[in-house]
Amino acid sequence: MSRLTTMKFDGSRSMYEHVIEISNIKARIRNMGMSMDESFLVQFIINYLPP
């Protein structure tokens, strides 16, 4: 969860790869028995995009 809350898009890879990595982290969190609302995940993605 800490990785998800601290990762930012830094331009070192494509936006697509960044979003896929976030989705993979969400899947790992779900596999540990925790749930996460999709709107919560979308908010993380939007918040960590460059201005």
Backbone as ProteinMPNN parsed JSONL, in Angstrom:
{"seq_chain_A": "MSRLTTMKFDGSRSMYEHVIEISNIKARIRNMGMSMDESFLVQFIINYLPP", "coords_chain_A": {"N_chain_A": [[0.826, -1.184, 0.0], [2.009, 1.211, 0.693], [3.752, 1.636, -1.411], [1.961, 2.177, -3.475], [0.832, 4.566, -2.602], [2.92, 6.352, -2.726], [4.108, 6.411, -5.227], [4.982, 8.208, -8.137], [4.414, 9.655, -11.344], [7.154, 9.898, -13.331], [8.084, 10.243, -15.855], [9.955, 8.479, -16.838], [9.107, 6.239, -18.06], [6.363, 5.098, -20.142], [3.057, 6.575, -19.94], [1.095, 4.653, -20.036], [2.461, 2.347, -19.093], [2.902, 3.173, -16.485], [0.278, 3.329, -15.437], [-0.468, 0.661, -15.721], [1.32, -0.529, -13.923], [0.322, 0.496, -11.518], [-2.181, -0.741, -11.561], [-1.355, -3.399, -11.326], [-0.28, -3.367, -8.746], [-2.615, -2.888, -7.334], [-3.938, -5.32, -7.838], [-2.257, -7.09, -6.446], [-2.69, -6.188, -3.852], [-5.392, -6.802, -3.609], [-5.198, -9.59, -3.747], [-4.136, -10.1, -1.279], [-6.274, -9.96, 0.3], [-7.405, -7.524, 0.791], [-9.656, -4.896, -0.024], [-10.21, -2.475, -2.616], [-11.629, 0.415, -3.748], [-12.557, 1.247, -7.081], [-12.783, 3.957, -7.812], [-11.166, 5.158, -5.932], [-8.659, 4.227, -6.709], [-8.467, 5.407, -9.265], [-8.385, 8.07, -8.488], [-5.867, 8.165, -7.235], [-4.225, 7.741, -9.491], [-4.779, 10.027, -11.025], [-3.999, 12.091, -9.248], [-1.215, 11.784, -9.128], [-0.199, 12.456, -11.568], [1.729, 14.515, -13.783], [1.505, 18.14, -13.693]], "CA_chain_A": [[0.0, 0.0, 0.0], [2.874, 2.385, 0.727], [4.256, 1.839, -2.779], [0.885, 2.794, -4.235], [0.579, 5.944, -2.168], [4.076, 7.223, -2.922], [4.646, 6.414, -6.585], [4.63, 9.346, -8.973], [4.825, 9.537, -12.738], [8.356, 10.712, -13.487], [8.434, 10.337, -17.266], [10.983, 7.509, -17.225], [8.407, 5.222, -18.858], [5.134, 5.655, -20.712], [1.905, 6.712, -19.047], [0.455, 3.343, -20.043], [3.21, 1.477, -18.182], [2.663, 3.668, -15.128], [-1.074, 2.921, -15.038], [-0.437, -0.798, -15.591], [1.991, -0.839, -12.654], [-0.647, 0.781, -10.45], [-3.185, -1.81, -11.612], [-0.722, -4.606, -10.786], [-0.206, -3.196, -7.293], [-3.984, -3.08, -6.847], [-4.208, -6.753, -7.882], [-1.533, -7.716, -5.33], [-3.401, -5.811, -2.624], [-6.621, -7.599, -3.588], [-4.819, -10.974, -3.454], [-3.854, -10.198, 0.154], [-7.548, -9.931, 1.007], [-7.868, -6.157, 1.012], [-10.395, -4.381, -1.165], [-9.943, -1.088, -2.946], [-12.622, 0.926, -4.67], [-11.986, 1.718, -8.341], [-12.682, 5.419, -7.817], [-9.998, 5.451, -5.104], [-7.501, 3.971, -7.562], [-8.444, 6.452, -10.295], [-7.947, 9.302, -7.83], [-4.41, 8.056, -7.096], [-3.611, 7.921, -10.802], [-4.925, 11.445, -11.401], [-3.216, 12.935, -8.34], [0.218, 11.653, -9.316], [0.209, 12.863, -12.915], [2.339, 15.856, -13.791], [0.506, 19.198, -13.951]], "C_chain_A": [[0.876, 1.256, 0.0], [3.451, 2.674, -0.652], [3.211, 2.568, -3.619], [0.72, 4.264, -3.871], [1.744, 6.888, -2.415], [4.593, 7.279, -4.354], [4.105, 7.581, -7.395], [5.099, 9.078, -10.394], [6.0, 10.471, -12.958], [8.817, 10.823, -14.938], [9.474, 9.341, -17.725], [10.4, 6.35, -18.038], [7.113, 5.847, -19.364], [4.029, 5.741, -19.656], [1.181, 5.368, -18.929], [1.141, 2.402, -19.052], [2.989, 1.882, -16.725], [1.301, 3.195, -14.605], [-1.133, 1.414, -14.86], [0.245, -1.2, -14.285], [1.061, -0.587, -11.466], [-1.712, -0.31, -10.403], [-2.624, -3.113, -11.047], [-0.608, -4.535, -9.264], [-1.585, -3.42, -6.682], [-4.332, -4.575, -6.806], [-3.498, -7.485, -6.74], [-2.205, -7.412, -3.995], [-4.669, -6.637, -2.485], [-6.318, -9.056, -3.234], [-4.486, -11.181, -1.983], [-5.133, -10.072, 0.977], [-8.07, -8.538, 1.3], [-8.632, -5.696, -0.229], [-10.07, -2.912, -1.373], [-10.956, -0.663, -3.999], [-11.943, 1.468, -5.934], [-11.827, 3.235, -8.36], [-11.487, 5.891, -6.977], [-8.727, 5.292, -5.932], [-7.376, 5.045, -8.641], [-7.963, 7.766, -9.697], [-6.437, 9.301, -7.61], [-3.726, 8.337, -8.423], [-3.65, 9.39, -11.203], [-4.042, 12.344, -10.541], [-1.723, 12.9, -8.631], [0.676, 11.92, -10.732], [0.863, 14.233, -12.843], [1.291, 16.915, -14.116], [0.309, 19.455, -15.45]], "O_chain_A": [[0.523, 2.255, -0.626], [3.622, 3.836, -1.021], [3.543, 3.473, -4.384], [0.492, 5.103, -4.742], [1.579, 8.105, -2.323], [5.438, 8.118, -4.665], [2.916, 7.895, -7.339], [6.071, 8.355, -10.611], [5.875, 11.686, -12.798], [9.845, 11.443, -15.211], [9.849, 9.349, -18.897], [11.144, 5.573, -18.635], [6.807, 6.996, -19.046], [4.071, 5.067, -18.626], [0.714, 4.997, -17.852], [0.472, 1.737, -18.261], [2.9, 1.029, -15.842], [1.19, 2.722, -13.474], [-1.786, 0.932, -13.935], [-0.213, -2.122, -13.611], [1.026, -1.375, -10.521], [-2.101, -0.752, -9.323], [-3.336, -3.85, -10.365], [-0.817, -5.534, -8.576], [-1.712, -4.062, -5.639], [-4.949, -5.042, -5.848], [-4.067, -8.393, -6.135], [-2.279, -8.272, -3.117], [-4.994, -7.116, -1.399], [-7.084, -9.69, -2.508], [-4.544, -12.306, -1.487], [-5.086, -10.077, 2.208], [-9.078, -8.388, 1.99], [-8.287, -6.068, -1.35], [-9.704, -2.199, -0.438], [-11.109, -1.324, -5.026], [-10.876, 2.078, -5.856], [-10.83, 3.742, -8.875], [-10.872, 6.912, -7.287], [-7.825, 6.127, -5.861], [-6.276, 5.537, -8.895], [-7.21, 8.499, -10.338], [-5.791, 10.335, -7.782], [-2.753, 9.089, -8.474], [-2.649, 9.932, -11.672], [-3.406, 13.262, -11.058], [-1.031, 13.892, -8.402], [1.827, 11.641, -11.069], [0.576, 15.017, -11.939], [0.285, 16.607, -14.756], [-0.492, 20.309, -15.83]]}, "name": "protein", "num_of_chains": 1, "seq": "MSRLTTMKFDGSRSMYEHVIEISNIKARIRNMGMSMDESFLVQFIINYLPP"}
